[in-house]
Amino acid sequence: MNQQRARRGHEDDWWRQLYGDGDGGGGGMGAAGGAAGRAGVRAAGPSDAGPSDAPDTLDDRVESALRAVRAPAEPKPWEPPVRSAAPPPTPSPPIPLPATGPASRDTASDTPSDTAPDTAPDTPSDTPSDTPPSRTAGFVGDRPPTYDPEPGALPAADPGALDDLVPDTALDGARYGSLTLRAASQRGDSARYRGEVRRDALLTARFGAGRQALILVAVATPPPAAEKAHRAARDACAWIGGAVGRSYTQLAEDIRTDHRDALKSGLQRLTDRSYGKLRGRARELGAAPERYTPALRCLLLPADPDCRTRVFFGVGAGGLFRLRDGAWQDLEPATADHDPIDAPGSDGGPPRSAPGLPNGPYTAGSPAPFLFRAAFARPGDTLLLCSAGLAEPLQEEPAFAARLAACWKAPEPPGLVDFLATAQLRVKGHTKDRTAVGVWEA
């Protein structure tokens, strides 16, 4: 007990010394003396602002002192630095948009716009714009064709017969001696729209080498609406190509020596054998022979620069033309009994209309005649072999023929892309597949 009284007395002395009691009275002051001392502190000093009702304990003063001298807390190493928030961006002024719709078109000229600029733009009116060219470009006639000029739907594919698929467009070319070859085959507008496969077939092949080489170009067009007709066209090109390749040495010799009778009879036998195979394939497929027998037209071109004889043979519809001195000449043989022959000094005769051959080698059960012509090429000539899809507009549309002549009469042959662009010039009402083979003579 004595120890507790001594400790309490010591604490009272400490309070009296802290608050300055003034009389040094001992521990008998108690709580009243402590309160008076604290009141005396608030009233002491001439510069005191006066009594305050705010609490003024020792703990309050210690806390206030600590707040005054305390340094700002530093971020801990594992805490990300505190960044001040960026001020919000200033909103941009609204973009004036022209009114659209039928009502705005009627009132656009009468009602001024609040957002219209005060001055006209500095850009001249004839500055080229970024607008893409019209999709109707590349046609002749008063109106563009109905179908879209670019490929649409792809043909349906059979997972078990993917080799039946053919590309929309085929393009090829070569140069030998004095001749330059360009060849293109393209799906027609109608087939592109319906998602059908290209029916025309094109084959370009070289047999042999050097001056003894012989170039074959074959174009086949199947009958319209025949099932799997594109197979027949490809078979026809492949089989006539194989037959010519096995006999190219003798054929090239007959062309160089101008043995045209032997050449004609030999080519007719090769063609008959190829059609015999096609009829056999039709029986295997259970199809009528006339539905699996395409029109076939071929060119034989010697690589020998000293030989300018160009040989045409085939069966069925299509076209054979020559561009000479800027004008088209129709070289299509009329019948099998009349095979025009161009001598080195001959001009090939005046232009004439096509004989109107059927679209296929069979008519009412009778085979179409075998066609043959050997033509001598002069420097500057352009020989054109084509399927019915290109021959028909060339014969029926003068504007189309004039455009092709203007593009292909230049001394230098066109590049592959330019040749294709000209060959696919569109004409309203002509939507078949097109295949064109051009031979330019240097």
ZAMARGU-4260 file (C-alpha; in steps of 0.2 Angstrom, whole numbers, plus 5000, padded with zeros to 4 digits):
<rodrens>
0) 5000/5000/5000 | 5014/5012/5004 | 5022/5009/4987 | 5005/5013/4978 | 5004/5029/4988
5) 5021/5034/4984 | 5019/5030/4965 | 5002/5041/4965 | 5011/5055/4974 | 5025/5055/4961
10) 5013/5056/4947 | 5004/5071/4955 | 5020/5080/4957 | 5024/5077/4938 | 5007/5084/4933
15) 5010/5100/4944 | 5027/5102/4937 | 5021/5101/4919 | 5006/5113/4921 | 5015/5125/4933
20) 5004/5125/4948 | 5015/5140/4956 | 5013/5136/4974 | 5023/5119/4974 | 5009/5111/4984
25) 5011/5093/4986 | 5000/5079/4980 | 4985/5086/4990 | 4979/5096/4975 | 4970/5081/4968
30) 4960/5083/4952 | 4954/5100/4956 | 4972/5107/4956 | 4976/5099/4940 | 4961/5106/4932
35) 4965/5123/4938 | 4983/5122/4932 | 4976/5117/4914 | 4965/5132/4915 | 4979/5143/4920
40) 4989/5138/4905 | 4975/5143/4893 | 4974/5160/4901 | 4993/5163/4902 | 5003/5175/4891
45) 4998/5191/4884 | 4997/5185/4866 | 4984/5171/4870 | 4969/5173/4859 | 4958/5169/4873
50) 4949/5154/4880 | 4943/5141/4868 | 4930/5127/4870 | 4940/5115/4860 | 4948/5100/4870
55) 4966/5104/4875 | 4973/5088/4883 | 4991/5082/4883 | 4986/5069/4870 | 4979/5082/4859
60) 4994/5092/4859 | 5006/5078/4856 | 4995/5072/4841 | 4996/5090/4834 | 5015/5091/4836
65) 5017/5074/4827 | 5006/5080/4813 | 5016/5095/4811 | 5033/5087/4810 | 5028/5071/4802
70) 5035/5068/4784 | 5024/5062/4770 | 5023/5043/4769 | 5034/5035/4756 | 5027/5022/4745
75) 5032/5004/4749 | 5043/4996/4737 | 5030/4983/4732 | 5017/4996/4729 | 5015/5005/4712
80) 5018/5023/4711 | 5003/5034/4713 | 5000/5045/4698 | 4989/5060/4697 | 4974/5057/4686
85) 4975/5066/4669 | 4962/5079/4666 | 4948/5074/4655 | 4951/5077/4636 | 4942/5092/4629
90) 4928/5086/4618 | 4930/5089/4599 | 4917/5100/4590 | 4904/5090/4581 | 4907/5085/4563
95) 4894/5092/4551 | 4885/5078/4542 | 4875/5081/4526 | 4857/5076/4527 | 4851/5061/4518
100) 4835/5054/4512 | 4822/5059/4500 | 4815/5073/4511 | 4833/5081/4513 | 4836/5080/4494
105) 4820/5090/4491 | 4824/5103/4504 | 4843/5104/4502 | 4844/5118/4490 | 4830/5128/4500
110) 4836/5126/4518 | 4853/5132/4523 | 4864/5121/4534 | 4870/5128/4551 | 4886/5117/4550
115) 4891/5122/4532 | 4908/5130/4530 | 4909/5148/4526 | 4921/5146/4512 | 4922/5133/4498
120) 4936/5120/4498 | 4953/5124/4489 | 4953/5107/4480 | 4949/5110/4462 | 4934/5100/4455
125) 4945/5091/4442 | 4956/5082/4455 | 4956/5063/4454 | 4946/5055/4467 | 4949/5039/4477
130) 4932/5032/4471 | 4936/5015/4462 | 4932/5013/4443 | 4914/5008/4438 | 4911/4989/4438
135) 4903/4991/4421 | 4919/4996/4412 | 4925/4985/4398 | 4910/4983/4387 | 4903/4989/4370
140) 4885/4994/4366 | 4872/5006/4373 | 4871/4997/4390 | 4882/4986/4400 | 4878/4967/4401
145) 4866/4961/4414 | 4879/4950/4424 | 4893/4955/4435 | 4909/4957/4426 | 4919/4947/4440
150) 4917/4929/4445 | 4903/4926/4457 | 4900/4909/4464 | 4912/4894/4463 | 4907/4878/4455
155) 4901/4864/4467 | 4915/4852/4471 | 4914/4833/4474 | 4927/4827/4487 | 4930/4811/4477
160) 4932/4820/4460 | 4942/4836/4463 | 4951/4834/4447 | 4935/4839/4438 | 4938/4856/4444
165) 4945/4869/4432 | 4950/4887/4436 | 4939/4901/4430 | 4952/4908/4419 | 4967/4900/4410
170) 4981/4910/4402 | 4997/4905/4392 | 5009/4912/4380 | 5026/4908/4371 | 5038/4915/4358
175) 5046/4905/4344 | 5056/4912/4330 | 5045/4925/4321 | 5029/4921/4330 | 5022/4926/4347
180) 5008/4915/4355 | 4994/4921/4367 | 4980/4910/4373 | 4966/4913/4386 | 4951/4904/4391
185) 4938/4911/4402 | 4922/4906/4410 | 4907/4915/4403 | 4896/4928/4413 | 4881/4916/4414
190) 4892/4902/4421 | 4900/4913/4433 | 4883/4919/4439 | 4876/4901/4441 | 4892/4894/4449
195) 4895/4882/4434 | 4912/4876/4429 | 4921/4883/4414 | 4916/4871/4399 | 4928/4877/4386
200) 4945/4868/4387 | 4962/4875/4381 | 4978/4865/4377 | 4995/4872/4372 | 5009/4860/4369
205) 5026/4859/4361 | 5033/4843/4354 | 5051/4842/4350 | 5065/4855/4351 | 5074/4867/4341
210) 5069/4870/4323 | 5061/4853/4322 | 5048/4858/4336 | 5030/4859/4333 | 5017/4868/4343
215) 4999/4863/4345 | 4985/4874/4352 | 4968/4865/4354 | 4952/4873/4359 | 4936/4862/4363
220) 4918/4868/4367 | 4905/4855/4372 | 4887/4855/4367 | 4876/4866/4378 | 4867/4859/4393
225) 4877/4842/4392 | 4880/4834/4409 | 4899/4833/4413 | 4902/4842/4396 | 4918/4850/4402
230) 4925/4832/4404 | 4922/4829/4386 | 4931/4845/4381 | 4946/4841/4391 | 4946/4823/4384
235) 4945/4829/4366 | 4960/4841/4369 | 4970/4828/4378 | 4967/4814/4365 | 4971/4825/4350
240) 4986/4831/4359 | 4992/4814/4361 | 4989/4809/4343 | 4998/4824/4336 | 5013/4822/4349
245) 5016/4804/4343 | 5016/4810/4324 | 5024/4827/4326 | 5040/4823/4316 | 5030/4818/4300
250) 5018/4832/4303 | 5031/4845/4304 | 5040/4838/4289 | 5024/4839/4279 | 5021/4857/4284
255) 5039/4863/4279 | 5038/4854/4262 | 5021/4860/4259 | 5013/4842/4257 | 4996/4848/4261
260) 4986/4834/4254 | 4996/4821/4265 | 4995/4834/4279 | 4976/4835/4278 | 4973/4816/4276
265) 4984/4813/4291 | 4976/4826/4302 | 4959/4819/4298 | 4963/4802/4303 | 4970/4808/4319
270) 4954/4818/4322 | 4943/4803/4318 | 4952/4792/4331 | 4950/4805/4344 | 4931/4806/4341
275) 4930/4788/4341 | 4937/4787/4359 | 4925/4801/4364 | 4910/4790/4357 | 4917/4775/4367
280) 4918/4786/4383 | 4900/4791/4380 | 4894/4773/4380 | 4904/4770/4396 | 4895/4784/4404
285) 4878/4780/4397 | 4877/4796/4387 | 4871/4799/4369 | 4887/4802/4358 | 4881/4819/4352
290) 4880/4825/4370 | 4898/4820/4374 | 4906/4826/4358 | 4913/4844/4358 | 4918/4855/4344
295) 4937/4854/4342 | 4948/4867/4333 | 4967/4866/4332 | 4982/4876/4326 | 4999/4868/4321
300) 5013/4881/4322 | 5031/4876/4317 | 5045/4883/4327 | 5056/4884/4312 | 5058/4903/4309
305) 5060/4900/4290 | 5043/4891/4289 | 5028/4903/4290 | 5014/4891/4286 | 5001/4890/4299
310) 4989/4875/4299 | 4971/4875/4305 | 4960/4859/4307 | 4946/4853/4317 | 4927/4850/4318
315) 4913/4860/4324 | 4908/4878/4328 | 4921/4892/4332 | 4930/4905/4322 | 4946/4907/4312
320) 4951/4925/4308 | 4966/4935/4302 | 4969/4953/4306 | 4979/4961/4292 | 4981/4980/4289
325) 4969/4983/4303 | 4954/4974/4295 | 4947/4957/4300 | 4947/4943/4287 | 4936/4927/4290
330) 4947/4912/4286 | 4934/4899/4291 | 4933/4885/4278 | 4916/4883/4270 | 4915/4864/4267
335) 4927/4849/4268 | 4927/4849/4249 | 4933/4867/4247 | 4949/4870/4257 | 4956/4887/4253
340) 4975/4888/4252 | 4985/4904/4254 | 5000/4905/4243 | 5015/4915/4249 | 5008/4930/4238
345) 4990/4928/4241 | 4980/4939/4252 | 4968/4926/4258 | 4953/4933/4250 | 4941/4947/4256
350) 4932/4946/4272 | 4916/4936/4273 | 4903/4930/4285 | 4905/4914/4294 | 4896/4899/4286
355) 4885/4896/4302 | 4892/4879/4307 | 4882/4870/4321 | 4888/4870/4339 | 4895/4853/4339
360) 4901/4840/4327 | 4884/4831/4325 | 4868/4837/4317 | 4853/4825/4316 | 4865/4810/4318
365) 4877/4815/4304 | 4895/4820/4308 | 4900/4838/4304 | 4913/4840/4291 | 4931/4840/4294
370) 4939/4857/4292 | 4956/4861/4286 | 4966/4876/4280 | 4984/4880/4278 | 4988/4899/4278
375) 5004/4908/4274 | 5008/4922/4287 | 5015/4938/4282 | 5025/4950/4294 | 5012/4960/4304
380) 4998/4947/4302 | 4988/4942/4318 | 4979/4925/4317 | 4965/4922/4329 | 4958/4905/4333
385) 4943/4906/4345 | 4928/4896/4352 | 4910/4901/4347 | 4909/4912/4363 | 4921/4925/4355
390) 4917/4921/4337 | 4899/4926/4338 | 4901/4944/4345 | 4916/4946/4333 | 4904/4942/4318
395) 4888/4950/4325 | 4895/4966/4333 | 4904/4978/4322 | 4909/4989/4337 | 4916/4974/4346
400) 4927/4969/4331 | 4933/4987/4329 | 4939/4987/4347 | 4948/4971/4346 | 4956/4976/4329
405) 4962/4993/4337 | 4970/4984/4352 | 4978/4970/4342 | 4984/4979/4326 | 5000/4986/4335
410) 5017/4979/4328 | 5021/4973/4345 | 5011/4959/4352 | 5002/4962/4369 | 5007/4955/4385
415) 4997/4941/4393 | 4987/4953/4405 | 4983/4965/4390 | 4978/4950/4379 | 4966/4944/4392
420) 4959/4961/4395 | 4955/4963/4377 | 4948/4945/4375 | 4936/4948/4389 | 4928/4964/4382
425) 4910/4961/4386 | 4894/4963/4375 | 4877/4962/4380 | 4868/4946/4375 | 4884/4936/4373
430) 4887/4926/4390 | 4896/4910/4384 | 4913/4904/4389 | 4927/4912/4378 | 4943/4905/4372
435) 4955/4915/4361 | 4972/4910/4353 | 4982/4924/4345 | 4997/4922/4334 | 5007/4938/4330
440) 5020/4937/4316 | 5036/4948/4318
</rodrens>
